Each structure stands twice: as C-alpha cells, then as structure tokens.
Amino acid sequence: MLIDLFIHTIFFCAGIFGIYAVTRLITLHKTHAFYLIWLTSHSVMFLMYLALKTGTFDAYPILYRSMSPLYFFAPASLYLFFSKLIHSHKTRWEYFLHLLPAIIILTITIIEISLYHDHIIVNIKSFQAQIQNPTHESVQNPFKLEKVLFALRSIIGLIYIRLIHRALKKEIPSPIEDSWQRVFQPIRINIYIVVAFLVPTVLLKEIFQLGNGKFLIINAVVVFAAFMFFKHIHLLLRDLDKPNSIFKSQAQEVNSRSTHTIDIPEKSLFILHQIYKDQLYLDPMLGIGKIATVFGSTEEKFSLFFNNTIPFSFTSYINYLRIIHYENSSNNKFSKEANIINAGFNTRASYYQWEKRKSKLAGQINPILASFDQPSQPQTPSHQETAHAVAPGWISKVRASLTKL
C-alpha cells in the first residue's frame, strides 16, 4: 500500500509540476514552442499512466488519442528546440532526414488511433488490469503495436540525444551547453536506462515472443522515468530564476535582431552614456532630480528635455540597466535577494516587475548599449541635432554641449 502511494505520488508530481513549468514558460512570453510540445506531452502522459494505475483512465480515451501523437513526436521536438537555440545551419534536406523516423512513427500512431479507436477501451481496461497486478499472467496482450512503437520511439530518442550532444560539442562553450549538461542530464540518463532495459524487454516479448510477459519491468522503468522527469522539472524551475537561463535569452535575441535604427539627439546620447558608464543606476534612491543635478540642470528642464528626445522613459532606462547589471554581475556567493539589492533595486518585487518588461525594452535600449561598447572613431561631430545611435564615435566630443542644457 505504501509502495503504491509512493509510486502514485511520483507520477502525480511529475505530471503536475510539468504542467506548472509549462505555464511558467508561457508567462515568460518566450518562443520555445518545440520544448513546450516535449514538456506538455510528457507531463500529460505521466498523468495518464497514473490514471491507468488507479483504474480511472478508461473514462478519458479522448485524452489518449489526442496526446499520443504529440508524445511520439516529442523526441524530435526536443531536437528541433536545441537546433533553433544554436541557430543550426542544416539544410531542409538534412532536417527532413533527421526527422523522418519520428514522422513515420507519428504517422503510424495517427492512423492506428483513427482506424482502430473502437478497440481502445478494451485495450485500456486490459492494460490497467495488468499493470495493477503485474505478477498476474494474462493471455491478452493489449497495446502490442503501441508498445513496439514506444520501444522504437526510445531508440529514436537516443539518436536525437546523440545528435544534440554532437551539435553542442561543435559550438563554443555557452549557457546552452551548460544547460544541456545540468538541466537535461536526468533526461539523458532516463533515455539510456529505457533503451538498456525496457526496449529489449518489449522487443523480445512483442516481436520474438520471448519473456514471461510480466509488467514488473515496465512499471519499474516508467516509475524511474517519472522520477527523472520530476528531477528535470526541479532543475528547470531553478534555472528559470537565473539571469543567463537559455529559456530567457531567445526572445531577447529575436527582439534585438528585429530592431530598427533609432535616432537620438547627441546630447541625450551623451547623458545615457554617462549614466551607463558611471553606473549611476546602482543608487537605489536615484531619481531624475539627482541626474539633473549631476548634469548641472534643473529637474523640470532635464525631465522635459529627456522625455522629448528619448523614445523610452527615464525610469525604464535606469531599471533596464539594473536588470543587465544583475544578469552580468551576480555573485553566487550571495543570495538572490542580495544580488538584486546590489543591482540598485529597492525590493525583489521591483526586480520581477521590470524583468517581465525586459524583452519589450531590449529592442529600444540594446542597440544604444551596444554602441557604447564600440571604440570611438576619429570622426567629426555631426552638425545635425540627431545622429544614429549605432555610430556614436563622437560621443566624447559633445561634453561641452551639456552646459547649454
């Protein structure tokens, strides 16, 4: 009884926390559709196996029909997720060859579910009886085709794991490879265990009619898979709290690539540069009045000038710089709370409030920050009031113009 309760708890936690992780990723507004397919399909399948164990799954055949195709395609979606992250330069033909095994299994699954749906309820009831009492000998062999497909899916999953690993080895060490080594380690271990133990059992029984047909190994391996999936979710949720998480970076890169050139007056650019260079944003009490004092202007005049020449607010710029500072300068020796305070935020809530807006501000502010990091070029200042923010090599030459504010 206690063993059953423990097993049911593992399945429940794996499924529920998997769905919770899906919602967390969705609220981040990032473009990780392929990983969401993989995460959702596994979460729901563990909940379905829990329903099989408890004898209630026969009431949800539509869930099995709808989620099974996604589950069988999930290994390929994980491969596509990492291929997109590293901006793989494979041709369409190479992608087609890599995805062909998963597409074949997906097609067979859809055909089987569509043409033989009348036998699903009978198979479910027989399968439930056997996994609830795995030592019981049964003459029925439900889901024979599905079990063979599952074994083949595991082998294909191992192939995709190796393809991802090989692709990452060709890249310069990055947060993507680090995440693969840490966050996805339980998934890799699970694939190896399934291929080593469950696949031979299923293939020997279903294809070569060898073995005793008991479900002990299937139960044990699925429980292990649920535990490793739960471990992956735990690592994923911890990774989402880190500033360099790969699950936070992709949408920001997309926004940066799609940004148009911004025209900003020279005086305004110089002010933005000084705030950035001197790290004035680290002062948690910083306001537009203090900045106006630093640059020898009144708060009213400075605020009017800033708002009329900058396409974002002063507060947005200051807090965006704090977010960047937190991401680049956090020290693992200190708590997250301490790192947030050191970045200039007054409270943790303020950090999370601006962290949600970061991707929207990145398109406007990132090109300006990138231009500050470029070496100054020996060129004459423009006589026009505005200049492109992507080429401020003259920025050190406009210091004297501040006196005219």
C-alpha positions in Angstrom: 0.0 0.0 0.0 2.8 2.4 0.9 4.7 1.5 -2.2 1.6 2.2 -4.4 1.2 5.6 -2.6 4.8 6.4 -3.3 4.6 5.5 -7.0 1.3 7.4 -7.4 2.9 10.5 -5.8 5.9 10.3 -8.2 3.6 10.2 -11.2 1.4 13.0 -9.8 4.3 15.3 -9.0 5.9 14.7 -12.4 2.7 15.5 -14.2 1.5 18.4 -12.2 4.9 20.1 -11.8 5.4 19.6 -15.6 2.2 21.4 -16.3 3.3 24.2 -13.9 6.6 24.5 -15.7 4.7 24.8 -19.0 2.6 27.7 -17.5 5.8 29.4 -16.2 7.4 29.3 -19.7 4.3 30.6 -21.3 4.1 33.6 -18.9 7.7 34.4 -19.8 6.5 35.1 -23.4 9.4 33.3 -25.0 9.4 31.4 -28.2 10.1 27.9 -27.1 7.2 26.1 -28.9 9.2 22.8 -29.6 10.2 22.5 -26.0 6.7 23.2 -24.8 5.5 20.3 -27.0 8.0 18.0 -25.4 7.3 19.2 -21.9 3.5 19.1 -22.2 3.3 15.7 -23.9 5.5 14.1 -21.2 3.6 15.7 -18.3 0.2 14.6 -19.6 1.5 11.0 -20.4 2.7 10.6 -16.8 -0.7 11.7 -15.5 -2.4 9.3 -17.9 -0.2 6.4 -16.6 -1.3 7.4 -13.1 -4.9 7.1 -14.2 -4.0 3.7 -15.6 -2.5 2.6 -12.3 -5.6 3.8 -10.3 -8.1 2.3 -12.7 -9.7 5.5 -13.9 -8.2 6.0 -17.3 -10.9 4.3 -19.2 -13.0 7.4 -18.7 -10.5 9.5 -20.7 -9.9 7.8 -24.1 -10.0 11.1 -25.9 -7.0 12.3 -23.9 -5.1 9.3 -25.1 -6.0 9.8 -28.7 -5.1 13.5 -28.6 -1.8 13.3 -26.7 -0.3 10.1 -28.1 0.8 11.7 -31.4 2.5 14.5 -29.6 4.2 12.1 -27.2 5.6 10.0 -30.1 6.8 13.1 -31.8 8.3 14.7 -28.6 11.9 13.4 -29.1 12.0 15.2 -32.5 10.6 18.4 -31.0 13.4 18.4 -28.3 15.9 18.1 -31.2 14.3 21.0 -33.0 14.3 23.1 -29.9 18.1 22.8 -29.5 18.7 23.2 -33.2 16.8 26.5 -33.1 18.7 27.7 -30.0 22.1 27.2 -31.6 20.9 28.5 -34.9 21.9 25.4 -36.7 22.7 25.8 -40.4 21.4 22.5 -41.6 19.6 22.3 -44.9 16.0 21.4 -45.2 17.0 18.1 -46.6 19.2 17.3 -43.6 16.3 18.3 -41.3 14.0 16.0 -43.2 16.3 13.1 -42.9 16.8 13.6 -39.2 13.0 14.0 -38.6 12.0 11.1 -40.9 11.9 8.4 -38.2 9.8 10.5 -35.9 7.5 11.4 -38.8 7.0 7.7 -39.7 6.1 6.8 -36.1 3.8 9.8 -35.8 2.0 8.8 -39.0 1.6 5.2 -37.8 0.2 6.4 -34.5 -2.3 8.8 -36.1 -3.5 6.0 -38.5 -3.8 3.4 -35.7 -5.7 5.8 -33.4 -8.0 6.9 -36.2 -8.8 3.4 -37.7 -8.8 1.3 -34.6 -10.4 3.6 -32.0 -13.1 1.0 -31.2 -10.6 -1.3 -29.6 -9.0 1.4 -27.4 -11.4 1.0 -24.4 -10.9 -2.8 -24.4 -7.1 -2.4 -24.6 -7.2 0.2 -21.8 -9.1 -2.0 -19.4 -6.9 -5.0 -20.1 -3.7 -2.9 -19.7 -5.0 -1.4 -16.4 -5.6 -4.9 -15.0 -2.1 -6.0 -15.9 -0.1 -3.0 -14.5 -2.2 -3.0 -11.3 -1.3 -6.7 -10.8 2.0 -7.1 -12.7 2.5 -10.7 -11.5 -0.7 -11.9 -12.9 -0.4 -14.0 -16.1 -2.8 -12.8 -18.8 -3.5 -14.3 -22.2 -4.4 -10.8 -23.6 -1.7 -8.6 -25.0 -3.1 -5.0 -25.2 -1.4 -2.2 -27.0 1.0 -4.5 -28.8 1.6 -2.1 -31.6 1.9 0.9 -29.2 4.5 -0.9 -27.1 6.6 -1.7 -30.2 6.3 2.0 -31.3 7.3 3.1 -27.8 10.4 0.9 -28.0 11.3 2.4 -31.4 10.5 5.9 -30.0 13.0 5.3 -27.2 15.7 4.3 -29.7 14.9 7.3 -31.9 15.1 9.5 -28.7 18.6 8.2 -28.1 19.6 9.1 -31.6 18.3 12.6 -31.1 20.1 12.9 -27.8 23.3 12.0 -29.6 22.6 14.5 -32.4 22.1 17.3 -29.9 25.2 16.4 -28.0 27.3 16.3 -31.1 25.9 19.6 -32.3 26.7 21.3 -29.0 30.2 19.9 -28.9 30.9 21.9 -32.1 29.8 25.1 -30.5 31.9 27.4 -28.3 31.1 26.7 -24.6 27.9 28.7 -23.8 24.9 28.7 -21.5 23.2 26.4 -23.9 25.8 23.6 -23.5 25.8 24.3 -19.7 22.1 23.9 -19.6 22.3 20.7 -21.6 24.8 19.3 -19.1 22.9 20.3 -16.0 19.2 20.8 -16.6 18.8 18.0 -19.2 21.1 15.5 -17.5 18.1 13.5 -16.0 16.5 13.2 -19.4 19.7 11.8 -20.9 20.1 9.3 -18.1 16.5 8.2 -18.5 16.9 7.6 -22.2 19.9 5.4 -21.6 18.1 3.4 -18.9 15.0 2.9 -21.0 16.9 1.8 -24.0 19.1 -0.5 -21.9 16.3 -2.3 -20.0 12.8 -1.6 -21.3 13.4 -1.7 -25.1 15.0 -5.2 -25.1 12.1 -6.4 -22.9 9.4 -5.0 -25.2 11.1 -6.1 -28.4 11.8 -9.7 -27.1 8.3 -10.1 -25.9 6.3 -8.4 -28.7 8.4 -9.3 -31.7 10.1 -12.5 -30.8 7.6 -13.8 -28.3 10.3 -14.3 -25.6 9.9 -13.5 -21.9 7.2 -14.1 -19.3 5.1 -11.1 -20.2 5.0 -9.7 -16.7 4.7 -5.9 -16.3 7.2 -5.6 -13.4 10.0 -4.2 -15.6 7.6 -1.8 -17.4 6.3 -0.5 -14.1 9.8 -0.1 -12.7 11.2 1.7 -15.7 8.2 4.1 -16.0 8.5 5.0 -12.3 12.2 5.7 -12.8 11.3 7.8 -15.9 8.8 9.8 -13.9 11.3 10.4 -11.1 14.0 11.6 -13.6 11.4 13.8 -15.3 10.5 15.3 -12.0 14.2 15.9 -11.3 14.4 17.7 -14.7 11.5 19.9 -13.8 13.1 20.8 -10.5 16.3 21.8 -12.3 14.3 23.7 -14.9 12.4 25.8 -12.3 15.7 26.6 -10.6 17.2 27.6 -14.0 14.4 29.9 -14.7 15.5 32.0 -11.7 18.9 32.5 -13.2 19.6 35.6 -15.3 21.5 33.7 -18.0 18.9 30.9 -18.5 18.6 29.8 -22.1 14.8 29.9 -21.6 15.0 33.7 -21.1 17.5 34.6 -23.8 15.9 33.6 -27.1 13.1 36.1 -27.3 15.5 38.9 -26.3 17.8 37.9 -29.2 14.9 37.9 -31.6 13.9 41.4 -30.4 17.5 42.7 -30.8 17.8 41.3 -34.3 14.5 42.9 -35.4 15.2 46.3 -34.0 15.4 49.3 -36.4 18.0 52.1 -36.1 17.0 54.6 -33.5 17.6 58.4 -34.0 18.5 60.1 -30.7 20.0 63.6 -30.2 23.6 63.9 -29.4 23.1 65.5 -26.0 20.7 62.8 -25.0 23.0 60.1 -26.1 25.8 61.6 -24.0 23.6 61.6 -20.9 22.6 58.0 -21.5 26.2 57.1 -21.9 27.3 58.8 -18.7 24.6 57.1 -16.7 25.7 53.7 -18.1 29.5 54.3 -17.9 29.5 55.7 -14.3 26.9 53.1 -13.1 24.7 55.8 -11.6 21.8 53.4 -11.8 23.2 51.4 -8.9 21.9 54.0 -6.5 18.5 52.7 -5.3 17.4 56.3 -4.5 18.3 57.6 -7.9 15.7 59.8 -9.5 15.6 62.2 -12.4 16.3 65.1 -9.9 19.6 63.6 -8.9 20.6 63.0 -12.5 19.6 66.6 -13.4 21.9 67.8 -10.5 24.8 65.7 -11.8 24.5 67.3 -15.3 24.0 70.8 -13.9 20.4 71.3 -14.9 17.0 71.7 -13.1 14.7 68.7 -12.7 11.9 70.3 -14.7 14.1 71.3 -17.6 16.0 68.0 -17.6 12.8 65.9 -17.5 11.3 67.9 -20.4 14.4 67.5 -22.5 14.7 63.8 -21.7 11.1 62.9 -22.4 11.1 64.9 -25.7 14.2 63.3 -27.2 14.3 59.7 -25.9 11.8 57.0 -27.1 11.6 55.4 -23.6 11.2 56.8 -20.1 14.0 57.6 -17.7 12.7 55.0 -15.2 12.6 52.3 -17.9 16.3 53.0 -18.9 17.5 53.0 -15.3 15.7 49.8 -14.4 16.8 48.1 -17.6 20.4 48.9 -16.7 19.8 47.4 -13.3 18.4 44.2 -14.9 21.5 43.9 -17.1 23.8 44.6 -14.2 22.1 41.8 -12.2 22.4 39.4 -15.0 26.1 40.1 -15.7 27.4 40.8 -12.2 25.5 38.4 -9.8 27.7 36.6 -7.4 26.8 33.0 -6.5 28.3 33.6 -3.0 25.4 35.9 -2.2 21.7 35.3 -2.1 19.5 36.3 -5.0 18.0 39.0 -2.7 21.4 40.5 -2.1 22.3 40.5 -5.8 19.0 42.3 -6.6 19.7 45.0 -4.0 23.3 45.3 -5.2 22.0 46.0 -8.7 20.1 49.0 -7.5 16.6 47.6 -6.9 14.8 48.5 -3.7 12.8 45.3 -3.5 12.7 41.9 -5.0 9.2 42.7 -6.3 10.5 45.7 -8.2 13.1 43.4 -9.9 10.4 40.9 -11.0 8.2 43.8 -12.2 10.9 45.1 -14.6 12.3 41.7 -15.5 8.9 41.0 -17.2 9.3 44.2 -19.3 12.9 43.5 -20.3 12.1 41.8 -23.6 10.0 44.8 -24.7 12.6 47.3 -23.8 15.5 45.3 -25.3 14.7 46.4 -28.8 15.0 50.1 -28.0 17.9 50.1 -25.5 20.2 47.2 -26.6 21.4 49.0 -29.8 22.3 52.0 -27.7 24.2 50.0 -25.1 26.0 48.1 -27.9 27.1 51.3 -29.4 28.6 52.5 -26.1 30.9 49.4 -26.1 32.2 50.3 -29.6 35.6 52.1 -29.7 35.4 55.7 -30.6 36.2 56.6 -34.2 38.2 59.8 -35.1 35.4 61.5 -36.9 34.0 65.0 -36.9 30.8 65.5 -34.9 27.6 65.9 -36.9 26.2 69.4 -37.3 22.7 67.9 -37.2 20.8 67.7 -34.0 20.3 64.0 -34.4 22.5 61.1 -35.3 22.2 57.3 -35.5 22.6 55.6 -32.1 24.6 52.8 -33.7 27.5 55.0 -34.5 28.3 57.4 -31.6 32.1 57.6 -32.1 31.9 61.3 -31.5 30.3 61.0 -28.0 33.4 62.1 -26.1 33.4 65.4 -28.2 30.0 66.7 -27.1 30.7 67.0 -23.4 30.8 70.8 -23.6 27.3 70.9 -25.1 25.9 69.9 -21.6 26.5 73.4 -20.4 23.9 74.6 -22.9 21.1 72.5 -21.4 
